[in-house]
C-alpha cells in the first residue's frame, strides 16, 4: 500500500491510495494532511508528506480530478483493514 499526496486544481490536497486506486482524502489543507499522518502514527513519514506538498508537488491528473468529483458526491472510499508490513499489526479506517 502506498499513499501519494497530490495537489488538486482548486489548490487543496488529496491523498491517493494505490491499494484501492482512488483518493481517500480530498479537499484537505496542509494542516489536515499533517493531522491525518500524525493520527495514523506515521510520524516517520510526516517530513515526506510536507515535502510532497511543497518541493515535490504532484498535480492531480484530469482522470484523478474526475475521481475527486465523484468522491464529493458519494464520499471518499475506505481502505479497510491494512497490514503494516510483516509486523502482524493492522490499521483500520476507524483509526482515521
C-alpha positions as CSV (number, residue, x, y, z in Angstrom):
1,X,0.0,0.0,0.0
2,X,1.3,3.5,-0.8
3,X,-0.2,6.9,-0.3
4,X,0.6,9.8,-2.5
5,X,-0.3,13.4,-1.8
6,X,-1.4,15.3,-4.9
7,X,-2.4,19.0,-5.3
8,X,-5.8,19.4,-6.7
9,X,-6.8,22.0,-9.3
10,X,-8.5,24.1,-6.6
11,X,-5.2,24.4,-4.7
12,X,-6.2,21.9,-1.9
13,X,-4.6,18.5,-1.4
14,X,-5.8,14.9,-1.9
15,X,-4.3,11.6,-0.7
16,X,-4.3,8.9,-3.3
17,X,-4.2,5.2,-2.2
18,X,-2.6,2.8,-4.7
19,X,-4.2,0.0,-2.8
20,X,-7.7,0.9,-3.9
21,X,-6.7,3.1,-6.9
22,X,-8.7,6.1,-5.6
23,X,-8.4,9.2,-3.5
24,X,-9.1,8.5,0.2
25,X,-8.9,12.1,1.3
26,X,-9.9,15.2,-0.8
27,X,-10.0,18.9,-0.3
28,X,-7.5,18.9,2.6
29,X,-5.2,21.7,3.6
30,X,-1.6,21.1,4.8
31,X,-2.7,21.1,8.5
32,X,-5.3,18.4,7.7
33,X,-2.8,16.2,5.9
34,X,-0.4,16.6,8.9
35,X,-3.2,15.6,11.3
36,X,-4.1,12.5,9.3
37,X,-0.5,11.3,9.1
38,X,0.1,12.0,12.8
39,X,-3.1,10.3,13.9
40,X,-2.2,7.2,11.8
41,X,1.1,7.0,13.8
42,X,3.2,7.6,10.7
43,X,5.4,10.3,12.2
44,X,8.3,9.0,10.2
45,X,6.5,9.9,7.0
46,X,5.5,13.4,8.2
47,X,8.6,15.0,6.6
48,X,7.9,13.2,3.4
49,X,4.3,14.4,3.4
50,X,5.5,18.0,3.9
51,X,7.9,17.6,1.0
52,X,5.2,16.3,-1.2
53,X,3.1,19.4,-0.5
54,X,5.9,21.9,-1.1
55,X,9.0,20.9,-3.0
56,X,7.8,17.7,-4.8
57,X,4.3,18.8,-5.7
58,X,2.4,16.4,-8.0
59,X,-0.6,17.7,-9.8
60,X,-3.8,15.6,-9.9
61,X,-4.3,14.2,-13.4
62,X,-7.6,15.0,-15.2
63,X,-8.9,11.5,-14.5
64,X,-7.9,12.0,-10.9
65,X,-10.0,15.2,-10.7
66,X,-12.9,13.1,-12.0
67,X,-12.4,10.6,-9.1
68,X,-12.3,13.5,-6.7
69,X,-15.5,14.9,-8.1
70,X,-17.2,11.5,-7.7
71,X,-15.9,11.3,-4.1
72,X,-17.5,14.7,-3.3
73,X,-20.8,13.2,-4.3
74,X,-20.6,9.7,-2.8
75,X,-18.0,10.2,0.0
76,X,-14.4,9.0,0.0
77,X,-13.9,5.2,-0.1
78,X,-12.3,3.3,2.8
79,X,-9.2,1.2,2.6
80,X,-10.5,-1.3,5.2
81,X,-8.0,-3.2,7.4
82,X,-4.5,-2.7,6.1
83,X,-1.5,-4.8,7.3
84,X,1.6,-2.9,8.4
85,X,4.4,-4.8,6.7
86,X,5.3,-8.0,8.4
87,X,4.7,-6.7,12.0
88,X,1.3,-8.5,12.4
89,X,-0.3,-5.2,13.2
90,X,-3.0,-3.6,11.1
91,X,-4.5,-0.1,10.6
92,X,-8.3,0.2,10.2
93,X,-10.3,3.1,8.7
94,X,-11.7,3.7,12.1
95,X,-8.2,4.7,13.2
96,X,-8.5,7.8,11.0
